[in-house]
Amino acid sequence: MPHGKICYVEIPATNVEASAAFYAAVFGWKIRQRGDGARAFDDESGYVSGAWVLGRSPARDAGMLTYVMVDSVDASLLKVAAEGGEAVTPRTDIGAGTAYGTFRDPAGNLVGLYEEPG
């Protein structure tokens, strides 16, 4: 793996199973149980993994903000709402067919969506 590549993310949760189901439904993340019993995920690319953690405050404000690449910000925000999340920033075009949006997951974490053409 290249030096400096982001490879692992811990996501605060109030209900690990609900959060796992949300991210699986919205993004197609593969959910698994680690050897230590923790609920973990692998993204669609297989290059980023992580787990949900209890007892940690959700990232409600845009400090260091993580963006998830999506085919369509609009379609993803509809899935977010259908799965119990909340759209915060609607699709916002930033030029050349590129756009972003943000949402809160069921635990209240602020997460970004990023779309590129093609």
FENZI-V917756 format. One record per residue. N is the residue number from 1. SS is DSSP state (helix for helix, strand for strand, loop for the rest). OMEGA is omega in degrees with one decimal (* if undefined). Layout:
((N;SS;OMEGA) (N;SS;OMEGA))
This chain:
((1;loop;179.8) (2;loop;177.1) (3;loop;175.9) (4;loop;-179.7) (5;loop;174.4) (6;loop;-173.7) (7;loop;-172.9) (8;strand;-177.8) (9;strand;171.9) (10;strand;-176.4) (11;strand;176.7) (12;strand;-179.7) (13;loop;171.2) (14;loop;176.8) (15;loop;-173.8) (16;helix;-177.9) (17;helix;178.6) (18;helix;179.0) (19;helix;178.9) (20;helix;179.5) (21;helix;179.4) (22;helix;-176.8) (23;helix;176.3) (24;helix;-178.6) (25;helix;-175.6) (26;helix;-172.6) (27;helix;-178.2) (28;loop;179.3) (29;loop;178.3) (30;strand;-176.0) (31;strand;-179.8) (32;strand;175.4) (33;strand;178.8) (34;loop;178.3) (35;loop;179.5) (36;loop;177.8) (37;loop;-179.1) (38;loop;175.4) (39;strand;-175.1) (40;strand;179.3) (41;strand;168.2) (42;strand;179.8) (43;loop;-177.8) (44;loop;-178.9) (45;loop;-176.0) (46;loop;-177.9) (47;loop;179.2) (48;loop;176.6) (49;strand;179.8) (50;strand;-178.9) (51;strand;174.3) (52;strand;-177.3) (53;strand;176.5) (54;loop;174.5) (55;loop;178.5) (56;loop;-179.4) (57;loop;177.2) (58;loop;177.3) (59;loop;-174.9) (60;loop;-176.6) (61;loop;-179.7) (62;loop;168.1) (63;loop;169.7) (64;loop;-171.9) (65;loop;178.7) (66;loop;177.1) (67;strand;176.9) (68;strand;178.0) (69;strand;180.0) (70;loop;176.1) (71;loop;-177.4) (72;loop;176.3) (73;helix;-178.5) (74;helix;-179.6) (75;helix;179.6) (76;helix;178.1) (77;helix;175.1) (78;helix;176.9) (79;helix;178.8) (80;helix;-178.7) (81;helix;-179.5) (82;helix;-176.9) (83;loop;174.4) (84;loop;174.8) (85;loop;-176.4) (86;strand;174.3) (87;strand;177.9) (88;strand;177.6) (89;strand;178.6) (90;strand;176.7) (91;strand;-180.0) (92;strand;179.8) (93;strand;178.4) (94;strand;173.7) (95;strand;176.1) (96;loop;177.7) (97;loop;180.0) (98;strand;-178.5) (99;strand;175.2) (100;strand;173.4) (101;strand;176.4) (102;strand;178.7) (103;strand;170.0) (104;strand;176.7) (105;loop;-177.5) (106;loop;178.1) (107;loop;179.3) (108;loop;178.5) (109;loop;174.7) (110;strand;-176.9) (111;strand;179.5) (112;strand;173.1) (113;strand;-178.8) (114;strand;-177.3) (115;strand;173.6) (116;loop;177.9) (117;loop;175.2) (118;loop;*))
